[in-house]
Amino acid sequence: MAVDYQRIGHRIQVRRKGLGKTQDNLAEALAVSVGYVSQLERGVTKINLDTLAAIAAWLGCGMDELLTGVNTEQGDYLAEEALRLFEQMNEQQKRLFLAIGEDILRIAGEEE
């Protein structure tokens, strides 16, 4: 599975803008250039884990949210993720998804 640096950068940008912060603010916090922040947000430059952790802390979110777009601190994040997947499926895939879900419930019920 390839890392999508553009999506990570876009999530950083969206979160930053949502907080009313500028690239200048982020660059200052990281002690890097504004150009570097711009490259990160566009996915031109690959972000390392230390930088991602610093950005996540500055944005007040988890690294997982920036990597996947899912906030695991929300109680219903798995339901939202399952719904997101379901909405991308064709009719046959949806039926298979539901059948697998029913099998999981049946098997889990037998183990109790």
N, C-alpha and C positions, 0 to 999 in steps of 0.2 A: 504494500500500500504506500503510495507516494504522499509526501507531505505537501499540502496545498498552501504555499506561502502567501499567495495572493489573498486567499480567504482569511487566513490568520491576520494579515495586514489590514484587510477590510474590516474585520471585527474590532481590531484595535482602533481604527479610525472612527468607526461608528460609535463605539463606547466613549472615546475621547470627546468627540463632538457632542454626544449626549450629555456629557458632564460640563459642557461649555468651556472646554480647555483647548488650547492651541497646540500646534506642533512645536512652537517655541517653548511652551510650558513643559512639554514632555522632554524635549531635547535638554532643557536646563536640568530637569530632574535626573536624567540619565547621564548628564555630563558628556553629551555627544552633539554633533551638529544637527541643524534642522534638516539638512540634506539627507543625513543618515535616517532620520525618523521618516522622512518622505519615502525613501527607498524601502524601508520596512513596511510601511503602510501600503505601498504599491506591490509588494511581494518581489521586488527586484533583488533585494538582499535577503539572504537566508538568516533567520533569527536564531540565536542560540538560546539554550534553556535559561542561562543566567539572566540574559536580557529580557526574555519572556517573563521570568519571575518578577523582575524589577518593574516591568510595565504593568503586569497584573496587580501587583501591590499598589502601584501608583493609581491605577484605575479603580481599585477597590473590588476586584473580582478574582476568581480563581484562574489558574493557568488553563484548566480544563475548558473553561468557557471560551477562552481565546482560541484554543486548539480545535474544539469541536462545535462551538456555538451553543452548547448545552450547559445550563447552569445546574449543576448537580445538587446545589443547596436547596433548590425548589423541591418540595415534596413530591410533586407529580411530574418530574422531568422525564421519567421513563415512559409515562403515558403520552406525553407530548412527542417524545422521540418515536414511539411506536406509531402514533398517528401520522407523523411526518413521513415515515417509511410507507405506511399504508396508502397515503395519498399519491405516492409516486408509482404505485403498482397498477398493472392492468387487471382486468376482471379475473383472469385465471390465477394470477399471483395472489390476489386478494383472497380467493377461495382457499388456496393452499395455506396462506398465512393464518386464516381462521381455523382451518383443520388442524394445523400444528398447535395452535393455542389450545384448542379443545383437547388434543392428545396430552399436552402438558398438564392441564388441569386434571384429566382423568388419571394419569400416572401418579401425579402428586397426591391425589386423593386415595389411591390404593396403598401408598407408602405410609400413610398416617395410621 
